[in-house]
Structures are given as C-alpha cells and as structure tokens.
Amino acid sequence: MQLIEETIKRGKTAIMLVPEISLTPQMVDRFSARFGYENIAVMHSKLSQGERFDTWEKIKKGKVKIVIGARSAIFAPIQNLGIIIIDEEHDSSYKSDMPPKYNCKDIAKYIARKNDIPIVLGSATPDVATYYKISQDKNAEVIRLTKRANNSNLPEVKLVDLRKEIAEGNRSPFSTELKKLIQENIDNHKQTILFLNRRGFSTFVMCRDCGYTIKCKRCNISLTYHYKENKLKCHYCGYEINNISICPSCKSKNVKYFGTGTQKLEEIIKNEFPNATTIRMDIDTVSKKNSHEDILNKFKNENIDILIGTQMVVKGHHFPNVTLVGVIAADTALNMEDYRANEKTFDILTQVAGRAGRENQPGKVIVQTYNPENFCIQCAKEQNYDMFFDTEIVLRKQLKYPPFCDIIMFSITGISKEETKKASENLYKILKNKSDIHIEIFNPMPAPIDKIQNKYRWRIIAKGKLSNKLLDTINSALEEFYGLKYKNISISADINPMNMM
C-alpha cells in the first residue's frame, strides 16, 4: 500500500494481484479505506459478463488508479502503469491450466520490463524456482520482513504422530491433544480453523466383501460421497449418482465409506462438540456469487467457534480471534505424483499456521501427520523457509528439476484407448527424430488419472533448458504430428506445469 501510494503520487497506476477470489473482498476493503472505492476496479471470474464489461471500460477510460484481482487482471487495459504487485506469489493458481497455459508471473515480468517499472513478488513461502532465480539476478532485491504485523509472535507448532494415536486406539480424526485444545477454545470464546484439503463426506465407497470401489463412469477416479445430497460425485467431471447400499458387483450389503472429507468432518464436530457453532468453506459452499465474502464475514462478525475448510481458508486471511489451527491430515500433498510435493506441503502448512495468533494473543497449531520425520514437515514446524529451501534446492539440482531445467509436458487425449496410445507413441517418435532437440524425452505413459470425461489420457514428459530454438523444434514436431490427421485426438504442450496429474 505504501508503494502504491508513492506510485499514485507520481501520477501512475498500479495492478495488485491476489491468488484467490476469496481474498479479494478483504483486499478491496483495506484498499477502499485508504484510497477510496471510486479509485479501485476489481476483476475476477465471478463477475457477470455485464460487470466485467463495465469494469473493463472503467479501467480503459482511466477512471481508476488501482486494479485488484486474480490471475486474469494482469491483462487489464490500465494506462500509465507504474507498479505490479503479486501477493502470495508462490500460489499455483497464477498458472492457467486451460489453454493458453500462461503463467501470470511471466506476463507480469514482461509488462514490467516493457514499461521499465518495478514488480514486487510477496510471499512468506516463496516459490523455490523464483527464489533461486532472484538470488542469481543482480537486478533483483530480496527484502525480508523479520517481524509479524503488530509485532505478534509466531504461533507454537506441534506435530502429532497419527501412528501413535491409532496404536492407542484413537480412531477419531482429532488427536487427543487437538480435541482438548478445541474444547478449551470453545470454553474461552476463541476461534479455531480446521484445515482438511479434501471436500465431500467420504473420499471413496467400497464393498468390504469383494473390494469393488464405486468409480465415475466417465473418469478413472473414485466417486466421493456427499452426505447432505446423499449422492456420489466425481470432482473432475461433475458426474453424480444416487448413493448405493448394495454392491453393483457382488450384490453384498456390506458397503462401507472410507476417508474423511470436510462434510464428514463437520458432522463429527457436531457430535464431538455439540455446543460449538461451525461454518464450512469449500467448493461446495462457495458456488454462489459473493459466497466467499458471506462465509468469511459470518465467521469473523458472528464469532463462530470453528471454521472448517480446504486450502481456501489458509491464504492471507486475518481473523484476530483465531488462536488455534488444526491440520487434520498433513500428508495429502506428499503422496501426489509431483516433483513439487515437498514444496506444496511446506507451503500449505506454513501458510495455515500463519492464521493463528495474528493479534497479541498466543497462537497454537497442531499438525497431524503420519510422517513427522519428513524434512518439509519439520521445516514447516520451525517455520524456517531457509532450511527448507537449502534442502529442496539440492534435491532439485540432483534430480534435474526446475529451476535447473524446464519440464515440458505433452498431454494426449482421445476417445479410443488404443488410438490415444498409438498417437502418443507416434508423437514420441517424431520428437526423438528431431536431431536438433537437446532435451531428455521419457517414454509415453498413461497419465496418473488416465481417463477424465470419457477421454483417455497419456502424457510424454521432457526435460531440458527452454530456448527459442527448442520452442521452434517443439512447434515443428507438433505440426508434423498434426499432419497425421488424427480425428479424435487432442494434444497440448505445457511448460513447467503446476499440475502433473
């Protein structure tokens, strides 16, 4: 805000980017109080077409001095730009998963360079690749904030080994320690945030007699049970069916629910803490317009005891009365097939810990895990970014991952399983035959989730240093592939993808 004020004094304008729509209302309130609402334009995907057009025209005609928004706000037609600020720059939502698969940070750097203006990347857990590149860049400066806002202390973080809890007969999602602290908070009229990065009631439904798991008929993925609607839903394509009580395979009635999602957690809390007030924030509760804002305001203004949520609740929110954060399952991201698994785990644990004790009240964080000895969980406990970075960057260098190389992921999708496989093999041959291609190309393989929306998915991963010559070679290979004229095959190439699934 200080930087933007200086920029406006010089007659210039500013773009302020945030990763999540849910952060935008909080940001707009702060900026409106300081700069006046009439000087601000807000851009994000939840705007209607009419609102989007009016906002675009307002910006284009120079009626605002500050544009605040999510990823797409970087394209705002703002005149006389003086600074770009990207908050929570480590967040994967700055990279688009949909074509064109642009990285908002790359676009911002290009605009900043073209206009000869500063760009500020802010984060408590900087992206490992970005931080490494900046440490090597003579024109970049690293500014460290060594104190928390209001000089509040960092919360105390405690790891709970779930293996010991199970050995002691505790099958509840809450460890003994967490349960005790939640009750204390309720008694003392303090607020608690419980973080679980899985929505729904149960993560999969299986027959205990024959082992049959209920899967989406369009995607090769387990359906998630949603308690309130009594339906099984696919979180990839939206396919849903009524809940089942008899196994479709062996006709057994021994059908059980496994895993815990945010819906189930909410039900368990109501049973364990009947006097507590709760509110839930996940994709299922924020589908309506302004629902993000309504939930956050309700939690804050009505002093609701417990906020349950997915990663939406961990980023940037400021709740003065929150003194306890519980991470129900810290290992979710660790088990992903992604070279960023350690980084994502460290980021999310450090970020969620930052929601506790933000005023002059001591904060506590309970992290429940099956891997307490894992280095990224240990670093998150200490909230020590340098220790994490120093360890992770050595691993990245040894394994040739960004920032020491670039990853190009070719995704091949098709209606026929055999045709998709054959197309992948043909693209692989074309890439291998390019004599001027200086990259390591791995054999085509089915994607970790090999079918989504009735389309089979294969992928080819390549590693190398990105250059104009390499991009020309890739484009030439793709053109040669298109010449094969597959009717039901689509292909996309993604540079340094955020989602490896």
C-alpha positions as CSV (number, residue, x, y, z in Angstrom):
1,M,0.0,0.0,0.0
2,Q,2.9,2.3,0.7
3,L,4.4,1.6,-2.6
4,I,1.1,2.1,-4.4
5,E,0.6,5.4,-2.7
6,E,4.0,6.6,-3.8
7,T,3.2,5.4,-7.4
8,I,-0.1,7.3,-7.4
9,K,1.6,10.5,-6.2
10,R,3.8,10.3,-9.2
11,G,0.7,10.2,-11.4
12,K,0.9,6.5,-12.2
13,T,-1.4,3.5,-11.7
14,A,-1.0,0.1,-10.1
15,I,-2.0,-3.6,-10.5
16,M,-2.4,-5.7,-7.3
17,L,-2.8,-9.4,-7.9
18,V,-4.1,-12.0,-5.3
19,P,-4.3,-15.8,-5.9
20,E,-7.9,-16.5,-4.8
21,I,-11.2,-14.8,-5.3
22,S,-11.9,-15.4,-1.6
23,L,-9.0,-12.9,-0.7
24,T,-10.4,-10.2,-3.0
25,P,-13.1,-8.8,-0.7
26,Q,-10.7,-8.5,2.2
27,M,-8.2,-6.7,0.0
28,V,-10.8,-4.4,-1.5
29,D,-12.0,-3.3,2.0
30,R,-8.4,-2.4,3.0
31,F,-7.7,-0.5,-0.2
32,S,-11.1,1.3,-0.3
33,A,-10.5,2.6,3.3
34,R,-7.1,4.0,2.2
35,F,-7.6,5.1,-1.4
36,G,-11.4,5.4,-1.8
37,Y,-13.6,2.9,-3.5
38,E,-14.0,5.0,-6.7
39,N,-10.3,4.7,-7.4
40,I,-10.4,0.8,-7.4
41,A,-11.5,-1.7,-10.0
42,V,-12.0,-5.4,-9.1
43,M,-11.5,-8.1,-11.7
44,H,-12.2,-11.9,-11.2
45,S,-14.0,-14.8,-12.7
46,K,-17.1,-14.5,-10.6
47,L,-18.2,-11.2,-12.2
48,S,-21.1,-11.4,-14.6
49,Q,-20.5,-10.5,-18.3
50,G,-22.1,-7.1,-17.8
51,E,-20.0,-6.4,-14.7
52,R,-16.9,-7.5,-16.5
53,F,-17.6,-5.2,-19.4
54,D,-18.3,-2.2,-17.2
55,T,-15.1,-2.8,-15.2
56,W,-13.1,-3.1,-18.4
57,E,-14.5,0.1,-19.8
58,K,-13.9,1.9,-16.5
59,I,-10.2,0.9,-16.5
60,K,-9.7,1.6,-20.2
61,K,-11.1,5.2,-19.8
62,G,-8.7,5.9,-17.0
63,K,-11.3,6.2,-14.2
64,V,-9.4,4.1,-11.7
65,K,-5.9,4.2,-10.3
66,I,-5.7,0.6,-8.9
67,V,-6.8,-2.7,-10.4
68,I,-7.2,-5.6,-7.9
69,G,-7.9,-9.1,-9.0
70,A,-6.9,-12.7,-9.6
71,R,-4.8,-14.1,-12.5
72,S,-6.6,-12.5,-15.4
73,A,-6.4,-9.0,-14.0
74,I,-2.9,-8.8,-15.4
75,F,-4.5,-8.2,-18.8
76,A,-6.4,-5.2,-17.6
77,P,-6.2,-2.2,-20.1
78,I,-4.8,0.1,-17.5
79,Q,-3.0,3.2,-18.7
80,N,0.3,4.7,-17.4
81,L,1.1,1.7,-15.2
82,G,3.7,2.4,-12.5
83,I,4.0,-0.9,-10.5
84,I,2.8,-4.5,-10.4
85,I,2.4,-6.3,-7.1
86,I,1.8,-10.1,-6.8
87,D,0.7,-11.3,-3.4
88,E,1.3,-14.9,-2.4
89,E,3.4,-15.3,-5.5
90,H,4.1,-19.0,-4.8
91,D,0.5,-19.9,-5.4
92,S,-0.1,-22.3,-8.3
93,S,-3.3,-20.5,-9.3
94,Y,-1.2,-17.9,-11.1
95,K,-0.6,-20.5,-13.8
96,S,-3.5,-21.3,-16.1
97,D,-4.5,-24.9,-16.5
98,M,-6.6,-24.0,-19.6
99,P,-5.2,-23.0,-23.0
100,P,-3.5,-20.7,-23.4
101,K,-1.5,-22.1,-20.4
102,Y,0.1,-18.8,-19.5
103,N,1.9,-18.1,-16.2
104,C,0.7,-14.8,-14.9
105,K,4.1,-14.1,-13.3
106,D,5.8,-14.4,-16.7
107,I,3.3,-11.9,-18.2
108,A,3.8,-9.5,-15.3
109,K,7.6,-9.6,-15.7
110,Y,7.2,-9.0,-19.5
111,I,4.9,-6.0,-18.9
112,A,7.2,-4.6,-16.1
113,R,10.3,-4.9,-18.4
114,K,8.5,-3.3,-21.3
115,N,7.3,-0.4,-19.2
116,D,10.5,-0.2,-17.2
117,I,8.6,-0.4,-13.9
118,P,9.2,-2.4,-10.7
119,I,7.4,-5.7,-10.0
120,V,7.1,-6.9,-6.4
121,L,6.6,-10.6,-5.6
122,G,5.4,-11.2,-2.0
123,S,5.2,-14.4,-0.1
124,A,6.1,-16.0,3.3
125,T,7.0,-19.2,1.3
126,P,8.4,-18.0,-2.0
127,D,8.3,-20.4,-5.0
128,V,11.6,-22.3,-4.9
129,A,12.3,-21.7,-8.6
130,T,11.5,-18.0,-8.4
131,Y,13.6,-17.5,-5.2
132,Y,16.6,-19.3,-6.8
133,K,16.4,-17.2,-9.9
134,I,16.1,-13.9,-8.0
135,S,19.0,-14.9,-5.8
136,Q,21.1,-15.1,-9.0
137,D,19.7,-11.9,-10.6
138,K,21.8,-8.8,-10.0
139,N,18.8,-6.5,-10.8
140,A,16.6,-8.1,-8.2
141,E,16.5,-7.4,-4.5
142,V,15.3,-9.6,-1.7
143,I,13.5,-7.7,1.1
144,R,12.9,-9.7,4.3
145,L,10.2,-8.9,6.9
146,T,11.7,-10.1,10.1
147,K,8.7,-9.3,12.3
148,R,5.0,-10.2,12.1
149,A,2.4,-7.5,11.7
150,N,1.6,-5.8,15.1
151,N,4.8,-7.4,16.4
152,S,2.8,-10.6,17.3
153,N,4.7,-13.8,18.0
154,L,4.8,-16.8,15.7
155,P,2.4,-19.5,16.8
156,E,3.7,-22.6,18.6
157,V,3.6,-25.5,16.2
158,K,3.3,-29.1,17.5
159,L,3.5,-32.3,15.4
160,V,1.2,-35.2,16.4
161,D,2.1,-38.7,15.1
162,L,-1.1,-40.3,13.9
163,R,0.5,-43.7,14.0
164,K,0.8,-43.4,17.8
165,E,-2.8,-42.2,18.1
166,I,-4.1,-45.3,16.2
167,A,-1.9,-47.6,18.3
168,E,-3.5,-46.1,21.4
169,G,-7.0,-46.8,20.0
170,N,-7.9,-43.3,18.8
171,R,-9.8,-43.7,15.5
172,S,-11.2,-40.1,15.6
173,P,-10.0,-37.5,13.1
174,F,-8.9,-35.5,16.1
175,S,-5.8,-36.4,18.1
176,T,-6.2,-36.2,21.9
177,E,-4.2,-33.0,22.0
178,L,-6.3,-31.3,19.3
179,K,-9.6,-32.3,20.8
180,K,-8.6,-30.9,24.2
181,L,-7.5,-27.5,22.6
182,I,-10.6,-27.2,20.5
183,Q,-12.7,-27.6,23.7
184,E,-10.6,-25.0,25.5
185,N,-11.0,-22.5,22.7
186,I,-14.8,-23.1,22.7
187,D,-14.9,-22.5,26.5
188,N,-12.8,-19.3,26.2
189,H,-14.8,-17.9,23.2
190,K,-11.7,-18.1,20.9
191,Q,-11.9,-19.2,17.3
192,T,-10.5,-22.3,15.6
193,I,-9.7,-23.1,12.0
194,L,-9.6,-26.8,11.0
195,F,-7.9,-27.5,7.6
196,L,-8.5,-30.6,5.6
197,N,-7.7,-30.5,1.8
198,R,-10.5,-32.9,0.8
199,R,-14.1,-32.0,0.3
200,G,-17.1,-34.2,0.5
201,F,-18.1,-36.7,3.2
202,S,-16.1,-39.8,2.3
203,T,-13.4,-40.0,-0.2
204,F,-14.4,-43.4,-1.6
205,V,-17.0,-46.0,-1.2
206,M,-16.1,-49.7,-1.3
207,C,-17.7,-53.1,-0.9
208,R,-16.0,-54.9,2.1
209,D,-16.8,-58.4,0.6
210,C,-15.4,-58.2,-2.9
211,G,-13.4,-55.0,-2.8
212,Y,-15.4,-53.2,-5.6
213,T,-14.9,-49.4,-5.5
214,I,-17.5,-47.1,-6.9
215,K,-15.9,-45.1,-9.7
216,C,-17.0,-42.4,-12.2
217,K,-18.2,-44.0,-15.5
218,R,-16.5,-41.1,-17.4
219,C,-13.3,-40.8,-15.4
220,N,-11.0,-43.4,-13.8
221,I,-11.4,-41.9,-10.4
222,S,-13.3,-42.9,-7.2
223,L,-16.6,-41.1,-6.6
224,T,-16.8,-39.1,-3.4
225,Y,-19.8,-39.4,-1.1
226,H,-21.7,-36.2,-0.3
227,Y,-23.8,-36.7,2.7
228,K,-26.4,-33.8,2.5
229,E,-27.4,-34.6,-1.1
230,N,-27.0,-38.4,-0.4
231,K,-25.1,-38.6,-3.8
232,L,-21.8,-39.9,-5.1
233,K,-20.0,-37.3,-7.1
234,C,-16.9,-37.0,-9.4
235,H,-14.8,-34.0,-8.6
236,Y,-13.3,-34.0,-12.1
237,C,-16.3,-34.0,-14.5
238,G,-19.3,-33.4,-12.2
239,Y,-20.9,-36.8,-12.9
240,E,-23.1,-37.9,-10.0
241,I,-25.3,-40.8,-9.0
242,N,-27.6,-41.6,-6.1
243,N,-25.9,-43.2,-3.1
244,I,-25.8,-47.1,-3.2
245,S,-26.4,-49.6,-0.4
246,I,-25.9,-52.8,-2.4
247,C,-22.7,-53.6,-4.2
248,P,-23.2,-53.5,-8.0
249,S,-20.7,-56.3,-8.5
250,C,-21.5,-59.0,-5.8
251,K,-24.8,-57.7,-4.5
252,S,-23.5,-57.6,-1.0
253,K,-24.9,-55.1,1.5
254,N,-21.5,-54.7,3.2
255,V,-20.8,-51.3,1.5
256,K,-18.7,-49.0,3.6
257,Y,-17.4,-45.4,3.4
258,F,-13.7,-44.7,3.7
259,G,-11.7,-41.5,4.2
260,T,-12.8,-38.2,5.6
261,G,-13.8,-35.0,3.7
262,T,-14.9,-31.6,5.0
263,Q,-18.6,-32.6,5.1
264,K,-17.9,-35.6,7.3
265,L,-15.5,-33.5,9.5
266,E,-18.4,-31.1,10.1
267,E,-20.7,-33.9,11.1
268,I,-18.1,-35.3,13.5
269,I,-17.5,-31.9,15.1
270,K,-21.3,-31.5,15.7
271,N,-21.2,-34.9,17.6
272,E,-18.0,-34.3,19.5
273,F,-18.6,-30.6,20.3
274,P,-22.5,-30.2,20.3
275,N,-22.3,-26.7,21.8
276,A,-19.9,-25.4,19.1
277,T,-21.0,-23.2,16.2
278,T,-19.4,-24.2,12.8
279,I,-19.2,-23.0,9.3
280,R,-17.6,-24.7,6.3
281,M,-15.7,-23.3,3.3
282,D,-15.0,-25.4,0.3
283,I,-16.0,-25.6,-3.4
284,D,-19.5,-27.0,-2.4
285,T,-20.3,-24.0,-0.2
286,V,-18.9,-21.2,-2.3
287,S,-20.5,-21.8,-5.7
288,K,-23.0,-18.9,-5.4
289,K,-22.0,-15.3,-6.0
290,N,-20.5,-13.5,-3.0
291,S,-20.5,-16.7,-1.0
292,H,-16.8,-16.4,-0.2
293,E,-17.4,-13.0,1.3
294,D,-20.5,-14.1,3.2
295,I,-18.8,-17.1,4.8
296,L,-15.7,-15.1,5.9
297,N,-17.8,-12.2,7.2
298,K,-20.1,-14.5,9.1
299,F,-17.1,-16.4,10.7
300,K,-15.5,-13.1,11.8
301,N,-18.5,-11.0,12.7
302,E,-20.6,-13.6,14.5
303,N,-17.5,-15.1,16.2
304,I,-18.4,-18.6,15.1
305,D,-16.3,-21.2,17.0
306,I,-14.9,-23.3,14.2
307,L,-14.2,-22.7,10.5
308,I,-13.7,-26.0,8.5
309,G,-12.2,-25.7,5.1
310,T,-9.9,-26.7,2.3
311,Q,-7.0,-24.7,1.0
312,M,-9.3,-21.7,0.6
313,V,-9.0,-21.0,4.3
314,V,-5.2,-20.9,4.5
315,K,-4.3,-18.0,2.4
316,G,-3.9,-14.5,3.7
317,H,-7.0,-14.2,5.8
318,H,-6.8,-12.1,9.0
319,F,-9.0,-13.2,11.9
320,P,-7.9,-11.6,15.1
321,N,-9.7,-14.0,17.4
322,V,-8.3,-17.2,15.8
323,T,-5.8,-18.7,18.3
324,L,-5.9,-22.4,17.2
325,V,-5.3,-24.0,13.8
326,G,-5.6,-27.8,13.4
327,V,-4.3,-29.6,10.3
328,I,-6.3,-32.8,10.1
329,A,-4.1,-34.6,7.6
330,A,-0.7,-33.0,6.7
331,D,0.4,-35.8,4.3
332,T,-2.2,-35.3,1.5
333,A,0.1,-33.4,-0.9
334,L,3.1,-35.5,0.0
335,N,1.6,-38.5,-1.8
336,M,1.0,-36.7,-5.1
337,E,2.9,-37.7,-8.2
338,D,4.6,-34.3,-8.5
339,Y,8.1,-33.1,-8.1
340,R,6.7,-30.1,-6.1
341,A,5.1,-32.4,-3.5
342,N,7.5,-31.3,-0.7
343,E,7.2,-27.6,-1.6
344,K,3.4,-27.7,-1.7
345,T,3.3,-29.5,1.7
346,F,5.7,-27.0,3.2
347,D,3.8,-24.0,1.7
348,I,0.4,-25.0,2.8
349,L,1.5,-26.0,6.4
350,T,3.4,-22.7,6.9
351,Q,0.5,-20.7,5.4
352,V,-2.1,-22.3,7.5
353,A,0.0,-21.9,10.6
354,G,0.1,-18.2,9.9
355,R,-3.7,-17.9,10.5
356,A,-3.2,-18.4,14.3
357,G,-2.3,-15.8,16.9
358,R,-2.3,-12.8,14.5
359,E,-3.0,-10.3,17.2
360,N,-1.4,-10.1,20.6
361,Q,-2.8,-13.5,21.6
362,P,-0.6,-16.6,21.7
363,G,-1.4,-19.0,18.8
364,K,-1.2,-22.8,18.6
365,V,-1.0,-25.0,15.6
366,I,-1.5,-28.8,15.7
367,V,-0.2,-30.6,12.7
368,Q,-1.5,-34.2,12.5
369,T,0.8,-36.4,10.3
370,Y,1.9,-40.0,9.6
371,N,5.3,-38.6,8.5
372,P,6.5,-36.4,11.4
373,E,10.2,-37.0,10.4
374,N,9.7,-35.7,6.8
375,F,12.1,-32.8,6.3
376,C,9.4,-30.4,4.8
377,I,7.1,-31.1,7.7
378,Q,9.9,-30.5,10.2
379,C,10.8,-27.2,8.3
380,A,7.1,-26.1,8.4
381,K,7.1,-26.8,12.2
382,E,10.1,-24.5,12.6
383,Q,8.6,-22.1,10.0
384,N,12.1,-22.0,8.6
385,Y,12.0,-21.2,4.9
386,D,15.8,-21.0,4.5
387,M,16.2,-24.5,5.9
388,F,13.6,-25.9,3.6
389,F,15.0,-24.0,0.5
390,D,18.6,-25.2,1.2
391,T,17.5,-28.8,1.4
392,E,15.0,-28.7,-1.5
393,I,17.3,-26.9,-3.9
394,V,20.0,-29.6,-3.5
395,L,17.4,-32.3,-4.4
396,R,16.2,-30.3,-7.4
397,K,19.7,-30.0,-8.7
398,Q,20.5,-33.7,-8.3
399,L,17.3,-34.8,-10.0
400,K,17.3,-32.1,-12.7
401,Y,14.1,-30.3,-11.8
402,P,13.2,-26.6,-12.2
403,P,14.9,-24.2,-11.7
404,F,17.9,-26.2,-13.1
405,C,15.9,-27.3,-16.1
406,D,12.5,-26.9,-17.7
407,I,9.8,-29.5,-17.9
408,I,7.7,-29.8,-21.0
409,M,4.6,-32.0,-20.6
410,F,2.8,-33.2,-23.7
411,S,-0.8,-34.3,-22.9
412,I,-2.5,-36.5,-25.4
413,T,-6.3,-37.2,-25.0
414,G,-8.7,-39.3,-27.1
415,I,-11.9,-41.2,-27.2
416,S,-10.3,-44.5,-28.1
417,K,-7.9,-46.1,-25.7
418,E,-5.8,-47.7,-28.4
419,E,-5.8,-44.7,-30.7
420,T,-4.6,-42.4,-27.8
421,K,-1.8,-44.8,-27.0
422,K,-0.8,-45.0,-30.7
423,A,-0.9,-41.2,-31.1
424,S,1.4,-40.8,-28.0
425,E,3.9,-43.3,-29.5
426,N,3.9,-41.5,-32.8
427,L,4.5,-38.1,-31.2
428,Y,7.3,-39.7,-29.1
429,K,9.0,-41.0,-32.4
430,I,8.6,-37.5,-34.0
431,L,10.2,-35.8,-31.0
432,K,13.1,-38.4,-30.9
433,N,13.8,-38.0,-34.6
434,K,14.5,-34.3,-34.2
435,S,18.3,-34.2,-34.3
436,D,18.5,-30.6,-33.0
437,I,16.4,-31.3,-29.9
438,H,18.6,-31.0,-26.8
439,I,16.3,-32.4,-24.3
440,E,15.7,-35.7,-22.4
441,I,12.5,-37.3,-23.6
442,F,10.8,-40.0,-21.5
443,N,8.6,-42.8,-22.9
444,P,4.9,-42.1,-23.3
445,M,2.8,-43.3,-20.3
446,P,-0.8,-43.2,-19.2
447,A,-1.4,-40.1,-17.0
448,P,-1.8,-40.7,-13.3
449,I,-5.6,-40.2,-13.8
450,D,-5.8,-42.0,-17.1
451,K,-9.4,-41.2,-18.0
452,I,-11.4,-38.0,-17.5
453,Q,-14.8,-37.1,-19.1
454,N,-14.8,-40.2,-21.2
455,K,-11.4,-39.3,-22.7
456,Y,-8.3,-41.4,-22.3
457,R,-5.2,-39.5,-21.2
458,W,-1.5,-40.2,-22.0
459,R,1.5,-38.0,-21.5
460,I,5.1,-37.5,-22.6
461,I,7.5,-35.7,-20.3
462,A,10.6,-34.0,-21.5
463,K,13.4,-32.2,-19.6
464,G,15.7,-29.5,-20.9
465,K,16.6,-25.8,-21.0
466,L,14.0,-23.7,-22.7
467,S,15.2,-21.6,-25.6
468,N,13.7,-20.1,-28.8
469,K,15.4,-22.9,-30.8
470,L,13.9,-25.5,-28.6
471,L,10.4,-23.9,-28.8
472,D,10.8,-23.9,-32.7
473,T,11.7,-27.5,-32.6
474,I,8.7,-28.4,-30.4
475,N,6.3,-26.4,-32.7
476,S,7.7,-28.2,-35.7
477,A,7.2,-31.6,-34.1
478,L,3.6,-30.7,-33.2
479,E,3.0,-29.5,-36.8
480,E,4.3,-32.8,-38.1
481,F,2.1,-34.7,-35.6
482,Y,-1.0,-32.7,-36.8
483,G,-0.1,-33.7,-40.3
484,L,-1.0,-37.3,-39.3
485,K,-4.6,-36.0,-39.1
486,Y,-6.0,-37.9,-36.1
487,K,-9.7,-37.2,-35.9
488,N,-10.4,-37.8,-32.2
489,I,-7.1,-36.9,-30.6
490,S,-6.2,-33.6,-29.0
491,I,-2.8,-32.6,-27.7
492,S,-1.4,-29.8,-25.6
493,A,2.1,-28.8,-24.5
494,D,2.6,-27.2,-21.1
495,I,5.9,-25.6,-20.0
496,N,6.6,-26.2,-16.3
497,P,3.1,-27.4,-15.4
498,M,1.7,-26.8,-12.0
499,N,-0.5,-29.9,-12.1
500,M,1.3,-33.1,-13.1
501,M,-1.9,-35.2,-12.8
